[in-house]
Amino acid sequence: MWPWIKRWRDWVMNDLLPTYRIGAQPRALHFSFEKSGLVLHDQPIPWNAEAVLVEATLRLPSAGMRRKQDFQLRVPGQDPRPPDNLRKQESVLPPDEHRYSLSFRVVPPTDNVTADLLWRGRSLGQLELPVLKRDEFFSNLRLQMPTLYVRLGEESVACQTFVSTQCKGLLASALLTSPTSLAPLADMDFQVEFRSERSGSETRVPVCLSSTQLTGRQALLTVTPHKHPRRLGTWTATWLLGDRVLATQRVRGISRQQFHRSLRVCDTRFVLQKPDGTVTLARQLPPAEQRGRVGPCFLVVSNEPGMAGLCPLRVTAQVAGAIQPPLLLEQDVLVTDGPTVVAPGTLDSIDLAQVSAFDLSLKGRSLCLLPLSPAPAAGFTSEGGFKAPPEYTWSHAADEELNERLSRLLEEKFKQD
């Protein structure tokens, strides 16, 4: 090819008709869709989108190429669409760049199609318009970590069982995720149904997503019914999207007496506070000269699965000859099906001289005694008889010490055999 012809062809392609090169520019064509007043860019177009917006960025150096009627967007299954707007881009680019934006507004397609941008009937570039169908959106939608919370006093606790007379409110929470935006949910029937299995009464609360949540791919949702359970029985919370059940949870209300009967102390410790302020826990009390300040620590748990309830606990010091035992703690404690620490604080070693044990009680009923005296050793007389030890209050620490000593005896026996 003659050199002057090659230079003439390059001038025509680059300056006279630069729009022919639009297909090689990855950001020259892009699309978005409208849904409930929101505009989302470069995401699959949902089946319930209201409109599709296609925008092209062109370099038009001559005035003869800037006629809007020369451009069209052709979408399969639809008539060629003229542009809605042609405007010059205001940017920091040099004036000789002549960049223009061309925008089209078309009806959302029903299937994946390839849109073709035309200038005087000639193709300038193509753009894939992916469509998100209803079944595909629902199949990929996930409701994760659905949780029911019960408001007890000033706290909201995730639980499965609660004291019905203590409930001040019910709250359902979940994390909704999708590989695409949540915009299709804007006009869908999304709600949570709260139902009493005992009476059959039910109430439905709509789930409303904010604009920020609709444009994102995950949203933390929280719903509170107008009425909360106050009677014994089981309640269910069902997340519904139209006629689809996304998740169902149950929460059970029990009586205060049943809750109190389920309480037990699973372990005990001594809280030791040294003069420098260091705090440690111990199963047994150290010698008196190493004690410093000492206090009790009880681990309270409920046998009810997923339990959460408030109970009035009292911790007193058992003092010989005292008419009224000194009160160390009296308060409503939130107890669950996991260990709950009840520690009223520490006492000076001088104040412990007359204390024989710490008592944890509920409504006048003792739950556990933590004695300060060590477990007595068994003794035998010279004739081989058993010598009764002094009176001792059994505790969890003594039980663990007994198991430890029995284990050592068995190990020594095995070694001898």
C-alpha positions in Angstrom: 0.0 0.0 0.0 1.3 3.4 -0.9 2.4 5.4 2.1 0.2 8.4 1.3 -2.9 6.2 1.0 -2.1 4.6 4.4 -1.8 8.1 6.0 -5.1 9.2 4.4 -6.9 6.1 5.7 -5.6 6.6 9.3 -6.7 10.2 9.2 -10.2 9.2 8.1 -10.5 6.5 10.8 -9.0 8.5 13.7 -10.3 12.1 13.0 -13.2 12.0 10.6 -15.0 8.9 11.9 -13.5 8.2 15.4 -16.8 6.6 16.5 -15.8 3.5 14.6 -13.4 2.8 17.3 -15.9 2.7 20.1 -15.9 -1.0 20.3 -12.3 -1.0 21.5 -13.0 1.3 24.4 -14.2 -0.7 27.4 -15.9 2.2 29.1 -17.3 3.8 26.0 -20.7 1.9 26.5 -22.3 1.1 29.7 -25.8 0.5 31.0 -27.9 0.9 34.1 -31.5 0.3 35.2 -34.1 2.1 37.2 -36.2 0.7 40.0 -38.4 2.6 42.4 -36.4 5.8 41.9 -33.0 4.1 42.2 -30.5 3.9 39.4 -28.0 1.0 39.5 -25.1 0.8 37.2 -23.6 -2.2 35.4 -25.6 -4.9 37.2 -27.9 -7.6 35.8 -31.3 -6.1 34.9 -34.0 -7.6 37.1 -37.3 -8.8 35.6 -39.2 -6.1 37.4 -36.9 -3.2 36.4 -38.8 -0.1 35.2 -36.4 1.1 32.5 -32.9 0.5 31.1 -30.5 3.4 30.5 -27.7 3.0 27.9 -25.0 5.7 27.7 -22.2 6.0 25.1 -19.1 8.2 25.3 -18.0 9.4 21.8 -15.4 11.7 20.4 -17.1 13.9 17.8 -14.6 16.5 16.4 -16.8 17.9 13.6 -20.2 19.6 13.9 -21.7 17.4 11.2 -21.2 14.4 13.4 -23.1 15.9 16.3 -26.6 15.5 15.0 -28.7 13.5 17.4 -31.0 12.1 14.8 -28.0 10.2 13.2 -27.7 7.9 16.2 -29.9 4.9 17.1 -29.8 2.0 19.6 -31.1 -1.3 18.3 -32.3 -3.9 20.9 -33.5 -7.2 19.6 -37.3 -7.5 19.8 -37.7 -3.7 19.9 -37.9 -0.9 17.4 -34.6 1.1 17.0 -34.6 3.8 19.7 -33.4 7.4 19.0 -31.2 9.0 21.8 -32.9 11.0 24.5 -30.0 13.3 25.0 -26.7 14.3 23.4 -24.5 16.6 25.5 -20.9 17.6 25.6 -18.9 16.3 28.6 -17.7 19.0 31.0 -14.3 17.7 32.2 -10.7 18.6 32.6 -9.9 17.2 29.2 -8.3 19.5 26.6 -10.8 21.4 24.4 -9.8 19.5 21.3 -11.0 16.2 22.7 -14.6 16.9 21.8 -16.1 14.2 24.1 -19.9 13.8 24.1 -22.3 11.6 26.0 -25.2 9.9 24.2 -28.0 8.4 26.4 -30.9 6.1 25.5 -33.9 4.9 27.6 -35.4 1.6 26.5 -37.8 -1.0 27.7 -36.2 -3.7 29.8 -35.6 -6.9 27.8 -37.1 -10.2 28.9 -33.9 -12.2 28.1 -30.2 -11.6 27.6 -29.7 -9.5 24.5 -26.9 -7.6 22.7 -27.7 -3.9 22.0 -26.1 -2.3 18.9 -25.2 1.4 18.7 -25.7 2.7 15.2 -24.6 5.9 13.4 -26.3 6.5 10.1 -27.1 2.7 10.0 -23.5 1.7 10.7 -22.6 -0.2 13.9 -20.3 1.7 16.3 -20.3 -0.8 19.1 -22.2 -3.5 20.9 -23.2 -4.0 24.5 -24.4 -7.1 26.4 -27.6 -6.5 28.5 -27.8 -9.4 31.0 -31.3 -10.1 32.5 -31.9 -11.4 36.0 -35.0 -13.6 36.0 -37.3 -14.0 39.0 -36.5 -17.6 39.7 -32.8 -17.0 39.5 -33.0 -14.1 42.0 -35.0 -16.2 44.5 -32.8 -19.2 44.2 -29.7 -17.1 45.1 -31.3 -15.1 47.8 -30.2 -16.1 51.3 -31.5 -15.2 54.8 -28.6 -15.9 57.1 -28.4 -15.9 60.9 -32.1 -15.4 61.7 -32.3 -14.6 65.4 -35.0 -13.8 67.9 -34.3 -11.3 70.7 -36.3 -10.8 73.9 -36.1 -7.5 75.8 -35.6 -8.2 79.5 -35.3 -5.1 81.6 -32.8 -2.8 79.8 -31.2 -5.6 77.7 -32.2 -7.4 74.5 -31.0 -11.0 74.6 -31.0 -13.6 71.8 -32.7 -16.7 73.2 -35.1 -19.6 72.7 -36.7 -19.7 76.1 -37.7 -16.8 78.3 -39.9 -16.0 81.4 -43.2 -14.8 79.9 -43.9 -12.3 82.7 -40.5 -10.7 82.2 -40.8 -10.1 78.4 -41.0 -6.4 77.5 -40.6 -6.8 73.8 -39.8 -9.2 70.9 -37.4 -8.5 68.0 -36.5 -10.6 64.9 -33.3 -10.0 63.1 -31.6 -11.6 60.1 -28.9 -10.9 57.4 -30.2 -10.9 53.8 -27.6 -11.5 51.1 -27.7 -11.8 47.3 -25.0 -12.0 44.6 -26.8 -9.0 42.9 -28.4 -5.9 44.4 -31.5 -6.2 46.5 -33.4 -3.6 44.4 -36.0 -6.2 43.1 -37.4 -6.3 46.7 -38.5 -2.7 46.5 -42.1 -3.5 45.5 -42.4 -7.1 46.8 -44.4 -8.4 49.7 -41.7 -9.0 52.3 -42.9 -9.5 55.9 -42.5 -11.4 59.1 -45.4 -13.4 60.6 -45.5 -13.7 64.4 -47.8 -16.5 65.5 -48.9 -17.9 68.9 -49.1 -21.7 68.7 -51.3 -21.8 71.8 -54.0 -19.4 70.7 -53.4 -19.3 66.9 -53.4 -15.5 66.8 -51.0 -14.0 64.4 -49.7 -10.6 63.3 -47.7 -9.7 60.2 -45.1 -6.9 60.1 -43.7 -5.6 56.8 -39.9 -5.6 56.3 -38.9 -2.3 54.8 -35.4 -1.8 53.3 -33.8 1.6 53.0 -32.4 2.9 49.7 -28.9 2.1 50.8 -29.9 -1.5 51.6 -31.7 -1.9 48.2 -28.6 -0.8 46.3 -26.3 -3.1 48.2 -26.0 -6.9 48.1 -26.6 -7.5 51.8 -28.7 -5.9 54.5 -29.2 -6.4 58.2 -32.9 -6.5 58.8 -34.7 -5.9 62.1 -38.5 -6.3 62.8 -40.5 -5.7 66.0 -44.1 -6.7 66.4 -46.6 -4.3 67.9 -47.5 -6.9 70.6 -45.1 -9.1 72.5 -45.8 -12.5 74.1 -47.0 -12.3 77.7 -48.4 -15.8 78.2 -47.0 -19.2 78.5 -46.5 -21.1 75.2 -44.5 -21.2 72.0 -44.3 -18.4 69.4 -43.0 -18.6 65.9 -41.5 -16.0 63.6 -41.6 -16.8 59.9 -39.9 -14.7 57.3 -42.1 -14.5 54.2 -41.2 -13.2 50.7 -44.5 -13.4 48.9 -45.6 -17.0 49.4 -42.0 -18.2 49.9 -40.9 -19.2 53.5 -37.3 -18.0 54.0 -36.9 -19.0 57.6 -38.9 -20.0 60.7 -37.9 -19.7 64.4 -39.5 -20.6 67.6 -39.3 -19.0 71.1 -40.9 -20.4 74.2 -42.3 -18.6 77.2 -42.2 -20.4 80.6 -43.3 -19.6 84.1 -41.0 -17.9 86.7 -41.3 -21.0 89.0 -40.1 -23.3 86.1 -37.2 -21.0 85.5 -36.2 -21.0 89.1 -36.3 -24.8 89.3 -33.9 -25.0 86.4 -31.2 -23.0 88.0 -28.1 -24.7 89.4 -24.5 -23.7 90.3 -22.1 -25.5 87.9 -18.9 -24.3 89.6 -17.4 -22.1 92.3 -14.2 -20.2 92.7 -12.5 -17.8 95.1 -11.6 -14.4 93.9 -8.1 -13.4 95.2 -7.0 -9.7 95.1 -3.4 -9.0 95.9 -2.2 -5.7 97.5 -1.0 -4.5 94.0 -4.5 -4.9 92.6 -3.9 -8.1 90.7 -7.0 -10.4 90.7 -6.9 -14.1 90.2 -9.2 -17.1 90.6 -8.5 -20.2 92.7 -10.4 -23.4 93.6 -8.8 -23.5 97.0 -7.9 -20.8 99.5 -4.1 -20.2 99.9 -2.6 -19.9 103.4 -3.8 -16.9 105.4 -0.6 -15.0 105.0 -0.9 -15.1 101.2 -4.6 -14.4 100.8 -5.0 -10.6 100.7 -8.6 -9.8 99.9 -11.0 -12.7 99.2 -14.4 -13.0 97.7 -16.7 -15.7 96.3 -17.4 -16.5 92.6 -20.4 -18.6 91.6 -21.1 -19.8 88.1 -24.9 -20.1 87.7 -26.6 -21.8 84.7 -30.1 -22.8 83.7 -31.0 -26.3 82.4 -33.5 -24.9 80.0 -32.1 -24.8 76.4 -31.6 -21.3 75.1 -32.8 -19.8 78.3 -32.6 -16.1 79.2 -34.2 -14.8 82.4 -33.7 -12.4 85.3 -33.6 -13.8 88.8 -33.1 -12.1 92.2 -29.9 -13.6 93.7 -28.5 -12.9 97.1 -24.9 -13.6 98.4 -24.4 -13.5 102.1 -21.5 -14.4 104.4 -22.1 -17.1 107.0 -20.9 -15.9 110.4 -21.3 -18.0 113.5 -23.7 -16.5 116.1 -25.0 -13.8 113.7 -28.7 -13.2 113.8 -28.7 -11.7 110.3 -25.9 -12.8 107.9 -24.0 -9.9 106.3 -25.4 -9.2 102.8 -22.7 -9.0 100.1 -24.9 -8.8 97.0 -28.6 -8.6 96.1 -29.6 -7.9 92.5 -31.5 -9.2 89.5 -29.0 -11.3 87.5 -29.5 -12.2 83.8 -29.0 -16.0 83.7 -28.8 -18.0 80.4 -28.1 -21.6 79.5 -24.3 -20.8 79.7 -22.4 -20.1 82.9 -23.2 -16.7 84.4 -20.6 -15.2 86.8 -22.0 -14.0 90.1 -19.2 -12.3 92.1 -20.1 -9.7 94.8 -16.5 -8.5 95.3 -13.8 -9.1 97.9 -13.4 -8.8 101.7 -10.4 -7.9 103.7 -8.6 -10.8 105.4 -9.5 -9.4 108.8 -13.2 -9.5 108.0 -12.9 -13.2 107.0 -11.8 -14.3 110.4 -15.3 -15.1 111.5 -16.7 -16.1 108.1 -17.2 -19.8 107.6 -18.8 -19.8 104.1 -20.5 -17.8 101.4 -24.1 -18.6 100.6 -25.8 -18.0 97.2 -29.6 -18.0 97.6 -32.8 -17.4 95.6 -36.0 -16.4 97.3 -34.8 -17.8 100.6 -33.7 -21.1 99.0 -29.9 -21.8 99.2 -28.4 -22.7 95.8 -24.8 -23.2 96.9 -22.5 -22.9 99.9 -18.9 -22.1 99.4 -17.0 -22.9 102.6 -13.7 -21.2 103.5 -12.3 -24.1 105.5 -10.4 -26.8 103.6 -11.9 -30.2 103.1 -11.0 -32.4 106.2 -8.8 -35.5 105.7 -10.2 -38.9 106.6 -8.7 -40.6 109.7 -8.5 -44.0 111.2 -8.1 -45.2 114.8 -5.4 -47.6 116.0 -7.9 -50.4 116.0 -8.7 -49.8 112.3 -11.9 -48.0 112.9 -13.0 -44.8 111.0 -12.6 -41.5 112.8 -15.4 -39.2 111.9 -14.2 -35.8 110.6 -15.6 -32.5 112.0 -18.7 -31.1 110.5 -18.1 -29.8 106.9 -20.3 -28.2 104.3 -19.8 -30.0 101.0 -19.1 -27.8 97.9 -18.1 -28.0 94.2 -14.5 -27.3 95.1 -14.5 -30.2 97.6 -16.0 -32.5 95.0 -13.3 -31.6 92.5 -10.6 -32.1 95.2 -12.1 -35.6 96.0 -12.1 -36.5 92.3 -8.5 -35.4 92.0 -7.4 -37.5 95.0 -9.2 -40.5 93.7 -7.6 -40.1 90.3 -4.1 -40.0 91.9 -4.9 -43.2 93.9 -6.0 -45.0 90.8 -2.9 -44.0 88.9 -0.7 -45.2 91.7 -2.6 -48.5 91.8 -2.1 -49.0 88.1 1.6 -48.3 88.4 2.0 -50.9 91.1 0.1 -53.5 89.1 
